[in-house]
Amino acid sequence: MAVETTVLVVGGGATGVGVARDLALRGVDVVLVNRGRLGGGTSGRSHGLLHSGARYAESDPERAAACLAENRVLRDIAGGCVRDTGGLFVSLADDDPDYFAEKRAACEAAAIPVESVDGETARERVPDLADDAERALRVPDAVVYPSRLVAATVADACDHGATVYTHAPVEALHVSEGRVAGATVGGDLDAQVAADYVVNATGPWAGSLAAMAGVDVPMRLTRGVLVSVDYDRLGPVLNRCRVPDDGDVVVPHERETVLGTTSVPVEDPDDYETDQSEIDRTVEECAAMLPAVRGAEAVRTWWGVRPGYAPEADRGGRAVPGEFALLDHAGDGVDNFASIVGGDLTTHRLTAAAAADLVCDYLGVAADCRTDERPLAAADDPDRLDELVAEFGAVNPADVDVVH
Ligand SMILES: Cc1cc2nc3c(=O)[nH]c(=O)nc-3n(C[C@H](O)[C@H](O)[C@H](O)COP(=O)(O)OP(=O)(O)OC[C@H]3O[C@@H](n4cnc5c(N)ncnc54)[C@H](O)[C@@H]3O)c2cc1C
């Protein structure tokens, strides 16, 4: 079989479906292929925290601003993919009060709505909060359900002419005269795909896909564990108010609560060891904020791999997982090929818009990005959203308890 398209997007996580939707809304013909289930990579294995930016306010104000802006956009366009829980940054007796003050000041500087409350007021909001919670910052964190987000995004892309193939891995890219002339796609599609432009949105697999075109995309991958426990009494998202560390985020779902996470380097996103001590540490650290989760039954445990980009100058240094890099491989001698790596679930739409801008510049398409204006498919109908998740096969561990 042969398929022809203007743009081939490889990868059906949040970033790839975001690129497909953006291009489709600009009237560009686009085909997306994904190796397995939609969202089955990192997106569907994430924590589901819709960042307000507070987590990064003092360390990376630019990233905090992007999170705040996208938090607001997704509340507007993503309806039932988002649950407006609010968030608390909780400072325990042993936590540094100076860090609390610094976090608050940085939130104010970044225009993130923030309010300090004492321990007693925080416990009114979260009755099971630790006795030694001394103070907290209220911020507009929320919960995002990745399976719904990916399905609703891809459905809108398809409504605007995109074509999506799942269980369709790219097995080879064919480069000729400085261009990707086509891709061999296996699995259920089993076809040669010819495209004018190819976008590599394969998350932690970006290095492997780029290598198929003879391009080096150095990655620094880290795994993280998440544990969902049977506990339904948490209102807001909880973040520990300390320098980011293991086990400092607790995310409420409807009947469960998700505890996470860790950050340990891995080489291969398909083949990495896991460690029971990471699970135990995550539960213990989260229980320091919310002791009731210590005895709650663990319903599901899963691992995800962050798609960190590690440019030459940064190899050997500290991974900065939330940053994204848009790599135009024209500079590597392959004209019609770009990779997009890194970023957060929260900022995926922005990341996708940057990639779509690059593609449109190359193609000479003048249309502007509209993805921040129109609602995702079925955004305000949770039942229909869950039907879309089923239709597109986007059921993933991050929110399988919510997406019935
Ligand atoms: C433990 C953990 C917790 C996180 N929590 C949060 C959070 O709470 N909030 C937040 O904002 N961010 C969070 N993140 C970050 C966020 O989840 C990721 O940055 C984001 O989901 C990356 O999306 P992506 O589309 O780039 O990659 P992915 O979701 O991994 O998508 C890549 C896709 O490419 C496909 N693919 C790979 N190779 C091929 C091929 N050869 N052919 C076809 N398809 C291919 C894969 O199957 C996959 O579906 C977390 C990350 C981790 C690891």
Ligand as a Chemical Component Dictionary entry (heavy atoms), coordinates in Angstrom:
data_LIG
# 
_chem_comp.id                   LIG 
_chem_comp.type                 NON-POLYMER 
_chem_comp.pdbx_formal_charge   0 
_chem_comp.three_letter_code    LIG 
# 
loop_
_chem_comp_atom.comp_id 
_chem_comp_atom.atom_id 
_chem_comp_atom.alt_atom_id 
_chem_comp_atom.type_symbol 
_chem_comp_atom.charge 
_chem_comp_atom.model_Cartn_x 
_chem_comp_atom.model_Cartn_y 
_chem_comp_atom.model_Cartn_z 
_chem_comp_atom.pdbx_ordinal 
LIG C1  C1  C 0 6.649 9.999  35.435 1  
LIG C2  C2  C 0 6.294 11.234 34.651 2  
LIG C3  C3  C 0 5.371 12.123 35.146 3  
LIG C4  C4  C 0 5.046 13.282 34.426 4  
LIG N1  N1  N 0 4.089 14.115 34.934 5  
LIG C5  C5  C 0 3.762 15.229 34.260 6  
LIG C6  C6  C 0 2.750 16.092 34.787 7  
LIG O1  O1  O 0 2.152 15.811 35.830 8  
LIG N2  N2  N 0 2.450 17.216 34.108 9  
LIG C7  C7  C 0 3.079 17.541 32.935 10 
LIG O2  O2  O 0 2.763 18.597 32.388 11 
LIG N3  N3  N 0 4.035 16.723 32.386 12 
LIG C8  C8  C 0 4.377 15.582 33.026 13 
LIG N4  N4  N 0 5.333 14.739 32.518 14 
LIG C9  C9  C 0 5.974 15.077 31.243 15 
LIG C10 C10 C 0 5.063 14.707 30.055 16 
LIG O3  O3  O 0 4.315 13.565 30.312 17 
LIG C11 C11 C 0 5.856 14.481 28.762 18 
LIG O4  O4  O 0 6.820 15.477 28.592 19 
LIG C12 C12 C 0 4.936 14.477 27.541 20 
LIG O5  O5  O 0 3.856 13.622 27.765 21 
LIG C13 C13 C 0 5.708 14.041 26.308 22 
LIG O6  O6  O 0 4.788 13.839 25.251 23 
LIG P1  P1  P 0 5.290 13.407 23.816 24 
LIG O7  O7  O 0 4.102 13.393 22.930 25 
LIG O8  O8  O 0 6.429 14.272 23.411 26 
LIG O9  O9  O 0 5.897 11.934 24.000 27 
LIG P2  P2  P 0 5.086 10.553 24.138 28 
LIG O10 O10 O 0 3.836 10.725 24.881 29 
LIG O11 O11 O 0 6.060 9.554  24.651 30 
LIG O12 O12 O 0 4.690 10.186 22.650 31 
LIG C14 C14 C 0 5.606 9.651  21.730 32 
LIG C15 C15 C 0 4.869 8.656  20.867 33 
LIG O13 O13 O 0 5.712 8.268  19.780 34 
LIG C16 C16 C 0 5.431 6.925  19.480 35 
LIG N5  N5  N 0 6.564 6.345  18.721 36 
LIG C17 C17 C 0 7.819 6.093  19.147 37 
LIG N6  N6  N 0 8.564 5.583  18.153 38 
LIG C18 C18 C 0 7.759 5.499  17.068 39 
LIG C19 C19 C 0 7.937 5.045  15.731 40 
LIG N7  N7  N 0 9.111 4.560  15.308 41 
LIG N8  N8  N 0 6.880 5.091  14.866 42 
LIG C20 C20 C 0 5.668 5.582  15.280 43 
LIG N9  N9  N 0 5.459 6.034  16.534 44 
LIG C21 C21 C 0 6.479 5.994  17.416 45 
LIG C22 C22 C 0 5.250 6.270  20.847 46 
LIG O14 O14 O 0 4.517 5.059  20.728 47 
LIG C23 C23 C 0 4.495 7.371  21.598 48 
LIG O15 O15 O 0 3.092 7.190  21.540 49 
LIG C24 C24 C 0 5.681 13.554 33.193 50 
LIG C25 C25 C 0 6.606 12.654 32.685 51 
LIG C26 C26 C 0 6.916 11.504 33.410 52 
LIG C27 C27 C 0 7.886 10.531 32.853 53 
# 
loop_
_chem_comp_bond.comp_id 
_chem_comp_bond.atom_id_1 
_chem_comp_bond.atom_id_2 
_chem_comp_bond.value_order 
_chem_comp_bond.pdbx_ordinal 
LIG C1  C2  SING 1  
LIG C2  C3  SING 2  
LIG C2  C26 DOUB 3  
LIG C3  C4  DOUB 4  
LIG C4  N1  SING 5  
LIG C4  C24 SING 6  
LIG N1  C5  DOUB 7  
LIG C5  C6  SING 8  
LIG C5  C8  SING 9  
LIG C6  O1  DOUB 10 
LIG C6  N2  SING 11 
LIG N2  C7  SING 12 
LIG C7  O2  DOUB 13 
LIG C7  N3  SING 14 
LIG N3  C8  DOUB 15 
LIG C8  N4  SING 16 
LIG N4  C9  SING 17 
LIG N4  C24 SING 18 
LIG C9  C10 SING 19 
LIG C10 O3  SING 20 
LIG C10 C11 SING 21 
LIG C11 O4  SING 22 
LIG C11 C12 SING 23 
LIG C12 O5  SING 24 
LIG C12 C13 SING 25 
LIG C13 O6  SING 26 
LIG O6  P1  SING 27 
LIG P1  O7  DOUB 28 
LIG P1  O8  SING 29 
LIG P1  O9  SING 30 
LIG O9  P2  SING 31 
LIG P2  O10 DOUB 32 
LIG P2  O11 SING 33 
LIG P2  O12 SING 34 
LIG O12 C14 SING 35 
LIG C14 C15 SING 36 
LIG C15 O13 SING 37 
LIG C15 C23 SING 38 
LIG O13 C16 SING 39 
LIG C16 N5  SING 40 
LIG C16 C22 SING 41 
LIG N5  C17 SING 42 
LIG N5  C21 SING 43 
LIG C17 N6  DOUB 44 
LIG N6  C18 SING 45 
LIG C18 C19 SING 46 
LIG C18 C21 DOUB 47 
LIG C19 N7  SING 48 
LIG C19 N8  DOUB 49 
LIG N8  C20 SING 50 
LIG C20 N9  DOUB 51 
LIG N9  C21 SING 52 
LIG C22 O14 SING 53 
LIG C22 C23 SING 54 
LIG C23 O15 SING 55 
LIG C24 C25 DOUB 56 
LIG C25 C26 SING 57 
LIG C26 C27 SING 58 
# 
